[in-house]
Amino acid sequence: MTLTKSDLVQQVYKNHETLTKLQATEAVEALLRLSKNALISGSDLLLSGFGKFNVKHKKKRLGRNPQTGEQLNLDARRVVTFKPSGILRDRINRGE
């Protein structure tokens, strides 16, 4: 199962009786916008009790096409990694 943005909006709306559906949508959109902007600018994003998103820089390197075996030049790039918090990792392993 995949949790979608509309699922998040629905859960925020359902768990906060004072919010309208539009306000719940705007709240989720605002959180995602702030998160994306932080990562785009190269900042890390730490959500206590959840985990940390890091922007890592990968250098230019040689790679290989696994289907043909042909060598390729891979450009330098930035990637986002995620490290779950200890709390989240423990809860996932307990199946909560």
TIVO-417551 format. One record per atom (N, C-alpha, C, CB): residue in one letter; x, y, z; atom name. Coordinates in pm, 1 decimal. Each point is the difference from the previous one (the first is absolute). Glycine has a CB too. Example, Ala and Ser with C-alpha at 12.3 -4.5 7.8 and 13.67 -1.06 7.14 Angstrom:
2
A, 1319.0, -569.0, 780.0, N
A, -89.0, 119.0, 0.0, CA
A, 90.0, 120.0, 0.0, C
A, -189.2, -117.3, 124.6, CB
S, 154.2, 222.3, -196.6, N
S, 82.0, 119.0, 6.0, CA
S, -77.0, 109.0, 73.0, C
S, 118.4, -62.8, -214.5, CB
***
This chain:
96
M, 83.7, -118.3, 0.0, N
M, -83.7, 118.3, 0.0, CA
M, 88.4, 125.0, 0.0, C
M, -183.7, -125.4, 121.9, CB
T, 142.3, 227.2, -193.7, N
T, 71.9, 126.4, -8.1, CA
T, -84.9, 110.9, 59.2, C
T, 122.7, -78.2, -204.9, CB
L, -61.6, 157.9, 290.4, N
L, -67.4, 115.1, 58.7, CA
L, 19.4, 117.9, -94.7, C
L, 35.8, -85.7, 238.5, CB
T, -145.4, 144.0, -286.3, N
T, 7.4, 109.5, -95.6, CA
T, -22.5, 134.7, 68.8, C
T, -80.1, -154.9, -180.4, CB
K, 103.7, 261.5, 104.1, N
K, -23.0, 133.7, 52.9, CA
K, -146.8, 18.9, 37.6, C
K, 189.6, 87.0, -139.7, CB
S, -279.7, -138.6, 60.8, N
S, -142.6, 12.9, 32.7, CA
S, -34.1, -78.9, 126.4, C
S, -53.0, 30.4, -244.2, CB
D, 122.3, -143.4, 267.8, N
D, -19.0, -74.2, 125.4, CA
D, 45.3, 84.8, 119.0, C
D, 32.9, -219.2, -122.4, CB
L, 79.4, 288.3, 107.8, N
L, 48.6, 88.1, 106.6, CA
L, -101.1, 110.1, 29.6, C
L, 236.5, -48.5, -68.1, CB
V, -287.4, 111.1, -37.5, N
V, -100.0, 105.7, 16.8, CA
V, -120.9, -54.5, 74.3, C
V, 78.3, 112.4, -211.2, CB
Q, -124.7, -229.4, 170.6, N
Q, -117.6, -61.0, 63.2, CA
Q, 23.9, -25.0, 148.2, C
Q, -60.1, -106.5, -218.1, CB
Q, 179.1, 56.7, 254.1, N
Q, 31.3, -28.1, 139.7, CA
Q, 9.8, 128.4, 82.7, C
Q, 120.7, -206.7, -73.1, CB
V, -60.3, 311.7, 16.5, N
V, 7.1, 128.1, 70.6, CA
V, -141.6, 54.1, 20.7, C
V, 229.0, 48.4, -99.6, CB
Y, -309.9, -55.0, -3.7, N
Y, -138.3, 48.2, 8.2, CA
Y, -79.4, -78.6, 105.4, C
Y, 10.6, 67.3, -243.2, CB
K, 4.9, -198.9, 243.1, N
K, -74.7, -85.7, 90.8, CA
K, 43.1, 18.2, 146.1, C
K, -26.1, -163.1, -187.2, CB
N, 154.7, 190.4, 210.1, N
N, 52.6, 9.6, 135.9, CA
N, -2.0, 141.4, 58.1, C
N, 141.7, -193.0, -55.8, CB
H, -184.2, 290.9, -20.8, N
H, -6.7, 138.7, 47.8, CA
H, -137.6, 56.7, -36.6, C
H, 253.6, 31.2, -25.5, CB
E, -345.4, -44.0, 117.8, N
E, -140.2, 34.6, -25.3, CA
E, -21.6, 146.4, -35.3, C
E, -60.8, -180.2, 155.4, CB
T, 151.8, 267.1, -114.1, N
T, -18.7, 143.5, -26.5, CA
T, 45.5, 40.3, -139.6, C
T, 29.8, 41.7, 242.6, CB
L, 38.9, -130.0, -313.7, N
L, 48.8, 32.8, -133.9, CA
L, -100.3, -40.1, -107.4, C
L, 234.0, -28.2, 81.6, CB
T, -242.7, 113.3, -183.5, N
T, -77.3, -37.9, -118.6, CA
T, 89.9, -87.1, -87.8, C
T, -141.5, 214.4, 8.8, CB
K, 82.8, -279.2, -107.1, N
K, 79.7, -82.9, -91.6, CA
K, 101.2, 86.9, -74.8, C
K, -193.2, -161.6, -26.1, CB
L, 152.6, 282.9, -11.0, N
L, 90.7, 92.4, -68.2, CA
L, 116.9, 37.4, 90.7, C
L, -192.2, 89.1, -135.4, CB
Q, 166.7, -63.0, 262.0, N
Q, 106.8, 34.1, 93.8, CA
Q, 94.3, -118.5, 21.5, C
Q, -153.7, 163.9, 112.8, CB
A, 99.1, -283.9, -107.0, N
A, 83.2, -119.3, 13.9, CA
A, 89.5, -16.6, -122.7, C
A, -177.3, -108.9, 142.7, CB
T, 121.6, 132.5, -260.0, N
T, 77.0, -7.7, -124.2, CA
T, 112.1, 103.0, 0.9, C
T, -203.5, -81.5, -123.3, CB
E, 171.3, 204.3, 163.2, N
E, 100.4, 106.1, 4.3, CA
E, 109.9, -30.3, 101.1, C
E, -175.5, 163.4, -67.6, CB
A, 141.4, -224.9, 180.3, N
A, 99.5, -34.3, 101.5, CA
A, 97.4, -105.4, -52.8, C
A, -166.3, 54.6, 180.6, CB
V, 113.1, -157.4, -244.6, N
V, 85.5, -105.3, -55.9, CA
V, 87.2, 58.3, -111.1, C
V, -173.0, -176.5, 56.9, CB
E, 113.9, 256.7, -144.1, N
E, 76.0, 62.8, -108.8, CA
E, 110.7, 88.7, 54.9, C
E, -203.6, -6.7, -145.1, CB
A, 175.3, 82.3, 252.2, N
A, 100.3, 88.6, 59.5, CA
A, 117.0, -81.1, 55.9, C
A, -180.2, 167.4, 55.6, CB
L, 150.8, -276.7, 13.5, N
L, 106.0, -84.7, 55.0, CA
L, 86.5, -57.2, -112.0, C
L, -146.8, -57.0, 196.4, CB
L, 84.1, 7.1, -300.7, N
L, 75.1, -57.7, -111.1, CA
L, 81.8, 106.5, -72.4, C
L, -176.7, -175.6, -25.5, CB
R, 120.4, 294.3, 6.9, N
R, 70.9, 109.3, -66.5, CA
R, 123.7, 40.4, 80.4, C
R, -217.2, 81.1, -99.5, CB
L, 202.4, -65.3, 231.3, N
L, 113.4, 35.7, 85.7, CA
L, 107.2, -109.2, -3.0, C
L, -154.6, 133.1, 147.8, CB
S, 110.8, -257.2, -145.3, N
S, 93.5, -112.4, -4.0, CA
S, 76.9, -2.6, -131.4, C
S, -151.4, -129.7, 151.2, CB
K, 80.0, 143.5, -262.2, N
K, 65.4, -0.8, -131.3, CA
K, 98.3, 114.5, -13.1, C
K, -201.9, -106.6, -98.4, CB
N, 161.4, 226.5, 142.2, N
N, 87.6, 116.6, -11.8, CA
N, 126.6, -16.6, 82.4, C
N, -200.1, 142.6, -39.3, CB
A, 188.6, -200.6, 157.9, N
A, 118.4, -24.3, 83.1, CA
A, 96.1, -94.6, -71.2, C
A, -136.7, 36.3, 208.4, CB
L, 85.5, -144.6, -263.3, N
L, 85.0, -97.9, -67.6, CA
L, 59.8, 57.3, -128.5, C
L, -139.7, -184.1, 97.0, CB
I, 61.4, 259.1, -172.4, N
I, 50.1, 61.0, -123.5, CA
I, 114.7, 95.3, 29.5, C
I, -227.4, -20.9, -102.6, CB
S, 217.9, 93.3, 215.5, N
S, 106.1, 94.8, 35.9, CA
S, 122.6, -70.3, 57.2, C
S, -175.0, 171.8, 43.5, CB
G, 167.6, -303.8, -23.1, N
G, 113.4, -76.0, 49.6, CA
G, -1.4, -22.0, 149.7, C
G, 126.4, 90.0, -187.4, CB
S, -230.4, -42.6, 255.9, N
S, -9.8, -18.8, 145.1, CA
S, -50.3, -140.3, 31.6, C
S, -43.3, 246.2, 31.1, CB
D, 80.1, -294.0, 87.1, N
D, -55.4, -126.0, 49.1, CA
D, -136.3, 29.1, 62.0, C
D, 232.5, -97.5, 41.9, CB
L, -316.9, -2.9, -35.5, N
L, -133.0, 13.8, 58.1, CA
L, -13.4, -102.8, 111.4, C
L, -98.6, 84.4, -219.2, CB
L, 88.6, -36.6, 342.9, N
L, -10.3, -86.8, 116.6, CA
L, -140.1, 10.0, 56.7, C
L, 245.5, 27.0, 50.5, CB
L, -314.7, -140.9, -44.1, N
L, -132.5, -9.0, 59.9, CA
L, 11.7, -90.6, 121.2, C
L, -118.6, 36.8, -223.2, CB
S, 121.2, 23.5, 342.3, N
S, 20.8, -75.4, 123.4, CA
S, -100.9, -113.0, 12.2, C
S, 91.4, 205.4, 109.3, CB
G, -42.8, -323.0, -71.9, N
G, -84.8, -116.0, 15.5, CA
G, -31.1, -68.8, -131.8, C
G, -95.4, 107.9, 198.8, CB
F, 135.9, -48.1, -310.4, N
F, -25.1, -58.7, -131.4, CA
F, 130.6, -35.8, -68.8, C
F, -211.6, 131.8, -18.5, CB
G, 296.6, -31.2, -5.9, N
G, 127.5, -27.2, -64.8, CA
G, 60.1, 124.4, -59.9, C
G, -76.6, -228.9, -46.3, CB
K, 185.8, 208.1, -26.7, N
K, 74.1, 110.8, -59.2, CA
K, 20.3, -25.1, -148.5, C
K, 115.2, 44.6, 219.0, CB
F, -149.2, 55.2, -299.1, N
F, 26.1, -1.7, -142.9, CA
F, 127.6, 79.8, -22.8, C
F, -248.4, -21.1, -59.4, CB
N, 343.8, -38.2, -12.8, N
N, 126.8, 65.3, -29.3, CA
N, 15.6, 16.0, -150.0, C
N, 102.4, -95.7, 208.5, CB
V, -38.2, 205.2, -248.7, N
V, 38.1, 18.7, -139.7, CA
V, 147.2, -37.7, -9.3, C
V, -173.4, 186.6, -40.7, CB
K, 204.1, -286.7, -40.0, N
K, 138.2, -45.2, -17.7, CA
K, 45.1, 33.4, -141.2, C
K, -31.5, -186.3, 168.8, CB
H, 158.7, 218.3, -181.2, N
H, 58.9, 32.8, -129.7, CA
H, 76.0, -121.5, -51.8, C
H, 18.2, 245.6, 62.3, CB
K, -53.1, -288.6, -181.6, N
K, 70.6, -111.3, -62.8, CA
K, 91.6, 56.8, -107.7, C
K, -191.6, -161.5, 47.5, CB
K, 315.4, 115.3, -48.6, N
K, 97.1, 47.2, -98.3, CA
K, -25.0, -65.0, -134.9, C
K, 167.9, 36.2, 182.0, CB
K, -111.8, 24.9, -285.1, N
K, -2.6, -58.4, -133.1, CA
K, 77.0, -131.5, 6.6, C
K, -15.8, 229.0, -114.0, CB
R, -38.9, -332.4, 48.5, N
R, 66.7, -130.3, 7.7, CA
R, -32.3, -84.0, -122.2, C
R, -8.8, 9.3, 249.7, CB
L, 82.6, -117.2, -262.9, N
L, -27.1, -96.7, -106.3, CA
L, -104.5, -98.3, 48.9, C
L, 234.0, 24.0, -92.4, CB
G, -326.8, -56.2, 5.7, N
G, -101.9, -98.7, 31.7, CA
G, -7.7, -101.7, -111.3, C
G, -129.0, 168.2, 133.5, CB
R, 31.3, -256.4, -124.3, N
R, -13.8, -105.3, -100.0, CA
R, -147.7, -26.6, -23.6, C
R, 220.7, -103.1, 68.0, CB
N, -258.2, 90.1, -193.6, N
N, -135.6, -39.4, -34.5, CA
N, -12.3, -149.2, 29.9, C
N, -21.2, 181.4, -180.8, CB
P, -64.9, -221.8, 275.1, N
P, -6.6, -142.1, 37.3, CA
P, -51.3, -90.9, -111.6, C
P, -37.1, 74.9, 232.2, CB
Q, -37.0, -19.7, -327.7, N
Q, -52.8, -85.0, -108.1, CA
Q, 104.4, -26.0, -107.3, C
Q, -227.4, 90.6, 44.2, CB
T, 307.2, 12.1, -77.2, N
T, 96.2, -15.0, -109.5, CA
T, 143.8, -12.9, 49.1, C
T, -154.3, 130.6, -143.2, CB
G, 181.0, -92.2, 266.8, N
G, 136.3, -2.2, 51.6, CA
G, 80.7, 121.1, -43.0, C
G, -11.0, -246.2, -1.8, CB
E, -49.4, 334.1, -78.0, N
E, 68.4, 118.4, -51.2, CA
E, 31.4, 97.6, 114.2, C
E, -117.3, -28.3, -222.2, CB
Q, 239.7, 85.1, 219.2, N
Q, 37.9, 97.7, 101.2, CA
Q, -62.6, 135.1, -32.5, C
Q, 216.0, -122.8, 42.1, CB
L, -257.2, 193.7, 65.0, N
L, -63.0, 130.3, -15.0, CA
L, 66.6, 99.1, 93.5, C
L, -218.2, -107.2, -65.7, CB
N, 216.0, 234.7, 28.3, N
N, 43.1, 106.1, 89.6, CA
N, -123.6, 52.0, 71.5, C
N, 197.8, 62.7, -148.9, CB
L, -200.2, -73.8, 281.5, N
L, -112.5, 48.6, 78.9, CA
L, 36.0, 138.2, 53.1, C
L, -70.9, -236.6, 63.8, CB
D, -15.1, 333.0, -87.8, N
D, 23.6, 136.7, 43.0, CA
D, -7.5, 12.3, 151.0, C
D, -92.3, 81.4, -215.9, CB
A, 156.4, 23.2, 268.6, N
A, -14.1, 32.3, 141.6, CA
A, -146.1, 36.0, 24.7, C
A, 242.2, 81.4, 17.8, CB
R, -290.5, -115.2, 101.0, N
R, -140.3, 29.4, 29.4, CA
R, -20.6, 3.4, 150.4, C
R, -73.2, -108.1, -215.6, CB
R, -42.6, 156.0, 253.7, N
R, -39.0, 0.2, 140.7, CA
R, -112.7, -100.3, 16.8, C
R, 69.3, 243.3, 31.0, CB
V, -65.1, -318.6, 78.9, N
V, -104.7, -97.8, 29.4, CA
V, -50.2, 23.5, 141.8, C
V, 102.8, -169.7, -158.9, CB
V, -226.3, 131.6, 183.2, N
V, -59.1, 11.8, 132.6, CA
V, 0.8, -138.4, 64.1, C
V, -146.2, 197.2, -71.0, CB
T, 196.9, -204.0, 193.3, N
T, -2.0, -124.3, 75.6, CA
T, -85.6, 21.5, 123.9, C
T, 230.0, -67.4, -85.5, CB
F, -277.1, -42.7, 142.5, N
F, -83.2, 6.8, 119.8, CA
F, 53.7, -96.6, 102.8, C
F, -201.5, 65.5, -135.0, CB
K, 216.0, -17.9, 258.5, N
K, 38.8, -86.3, 111.3, CA
K, -109.8, 9.4, 105.1, C
K, 250.2, 31.6, -45.5, CB
P, -320.9, -141.1, 71.5, N
P, -108.0, 5.6, 99.5, CA
P, 55.2, 21.8, 139.9, C
P, -138.3, -150.3, -143.7, CB
S, 56.8, 212.7, 227.9, N
S, 39.6, 18.3, 139.8, CA
S, -0.8, -135.9, 69.2, C
S, -94.4, 236.3, 4.2, CB
G, 163.0, -245.1, 107.9, N
G, 0.4, -123.4, 77.0, CA
G, -139.2, -38.9, 44.8, C
G, 229.5, 52.3, 74.8, CB
I, -309.8, 48.0, -39.3, N
I, -138.1, -25.1, 42.8, CA
I, -79.5, -64.4, -112.6, C
I, 11.4, 195.5, 157.6, CB
L, -4.1, -138.3, -277.5, N
L, -74.2, -53.9, -114.4, CA
L, 50.4, -138.8, -35.7, C
L, -38.4, 232.2, -85.9, CB
R, 170.3, -248.9, 83.6, N
R, 58.2, -130.3, -34.1, CA
R, -48.0, -108.1, 97.4, C
R, 202.3, 116.0, -96.3, CB
D, -203.4, -84.2, 225.8, N
D, -46.9, -96.6, 99.4, CA
D, -147.4, -34.3, -19.7, C
D, 169.4, 88.7, 160.3, CB
R, -250.8, 12.1, -187.7, N
R, -143.5, -24.2, -18.4, CA
R, -27.2, -81.7, -125.6, C
R, -48.7, 214.3, 118.7, CB
I, 124.8, -189.8, -223.4, N
I, -16.3, -77.6, -123.0, CA
I, 35.8, -145.8, 26.6, C
I, 52.1, 203.7, -141.1, CB
N, 57.5, -226.3, 212.7, N
N, 44.1, -136.9, 28.3, CA
N, -94.3, -74.3, 92.3, C
N, 231.6, 76.0, -31.8, CB
R, -305.1, -2.0, 115.9, N
R, -100.2, -64.2, 87.4, CA
R, -131.0, -18.9, -73.4, C
R, 107.8, 102.3, 200.8, CB
G, -122.8, -41.0, -317.2, N
G, -121.5, -15.5, -79.0, CA
G, -116.9, 84.6, 48.6, C
G, 76.6, -227.2, -49.2, CB
E, -48.7, 339.2, 112.0, N
E, -108.4, 87.1, 50.7, CA
E, -56.4, 85.3, -110.4, C
E, 106.7, 4.5, 224.2, CB
***
